[in-house]
Amino acid sequence: MLPENDALLQGLQKMYATVLELPEEVVTPDVDLEAELGLDSLQHRIVLARAGELWAVDTGDSESPATLTLRSVADLLRRSGPTTEA
């Protein structure tokens, strides 16, 4: 289950800062993760996989937004359905 908005953004901030090896304060809710911070598709998929596991959200078939920001990724996670157990 996804946390409230602020907690979700903070969790994503920590995850992206970790994969990008940047201080958390650089990864703000509206910074363009690709254009401004150099995020690549593999790093993005790693974060989505971690988020999916942590919050039980199925991100496997999710199409990423055109501009990747913490806010757009949070919206993507909210639109994703819960994981299903086999």
C-alpha positions as CSV (number, residue, x, y, z in Angstrom):
1,M,0.0,0.0,0.0
2,L,1.3,3.4,-0.9
3,P,2.1,5.9,1.8
4,E,0.6,9.4,1.9
5,N,2.0,11.9,-0.7
6,D,4.8,13.5,1.4
7,A,6.0,10.1,2.6
8,L,5.8,8.7,-0.9
9,L,7.9,11.6,-2.3
10,Q,10.4,11.2,0.5
11,G,10.8,7.5,-0.2
12,L,11.3,8.1,-3.9
13,Q,13.7,10.9,-3.1
14,K,15.9,8.5,-1.1
15,M,15.7,5.8,-3.7
16,Y,16.7,8.0,-6.6
17,A,19.4,9.8,-4.6
18,T,20.8,6.3,-3.8
19,V,20.9,5.1,-7.4
20,L,22.2,8.4,-8.7
21,E,24.8,8.7,-5.9
22,L,23.6,12.2,-5.1
23,P,22.7,14.0,-1.9
24,E,19.0,13.8,-1.2
25,E,18.5,17.5,-1.2
26,V,19.5,17.6,-4.9
27,V,16.6,15.3,-5.8
28,T,13.7,17.6,-5.4
29,P,10.1,16.8,-6.3
30,D,10.1,18.7,-9.6
31,V,13.7,18.3,-10.9
32,D,13.9,16.4,-14.2
33,L,15.7,13.2,-13.2
34,E,16.9,12.5,-16.7
35,A,17.7,15.9,-18.2
36,E,19.1,17.5,-15.0
37,L,20.5,14.6,-13.0
38,G,21.5,12.1,-15.6
39,L,19.1,9.3,-14.7
40,D,19.2,6.4,-17.2
41,S,16.5,3.9,-18.0
42,L,18.2,1.1,-16.0
43,Q,18.5,3.2,-12.9
44,H,14.8,4.2,-13.3
45,R,13.7,0.5,-13.6
46,I,15.7,-0.3,-10.5
47,V,13.9,2.3,-8.5
48,L,10.5,1.2,-9.9
49,A,11.3,-2.4,-8.9
50,R,12.3,-1.4,-5.4
51,A,9.2,0.8,-5.0
52,G,7.0,-2.0,-6.3
53,E,8.4,-4.4,-3.7
54,L,8.3,-1.9,-0.9
55,W,4.8,-0.7,-1.5
56,A,3.3,-3.8,-3.2
57,V,2.6,-2.1,-6.5
58,D,2.8,-3.8,-9.9
59,T,5.1,-1.5,-12.0
60,G,5.9,-4.2,-14.5
61,D,3.8,-2.9,-17.4
62,S,3.8,0.7,-16.4
63,E,4.7,3.2,-19.1
64,S,7.0,5.9,-17.6
65,P,6.0,9.5,-18.0
66,A,7.7,11.6,-20.7
67,T,9.3,13.8,-18.0
68,L,10.6,11.9,-15.0
69,T,10.2,13.8,-11.7
70,L,9.5,12.5,-8.3
71,R,5.9,13.8,-8.7
72,S,5.4,12.1,-12.0
73,V,6.7,8.8,-10.7
74,A,4.5,9.1,-7.6
75,D,1.5,9.6,-10.0
76,L,2.6,6.5,-12.0
77,L,2.7,4.5,-8.8
78,R,-0.7,5.6,-7.8
79,R,-2.1,4.5,-11.1
80,S,-0.4,1.1,-10.9
81,G,-2.4,-1.7,-9.5
82,P,-1.4,-3.8,-6.5
83,T,0.8,-6.8,-7.0
84,T,-0.8,-10.1,-7.3
85,E,0.4,-13.2,-5.5
86,A,0.7,-16.3,-7.6
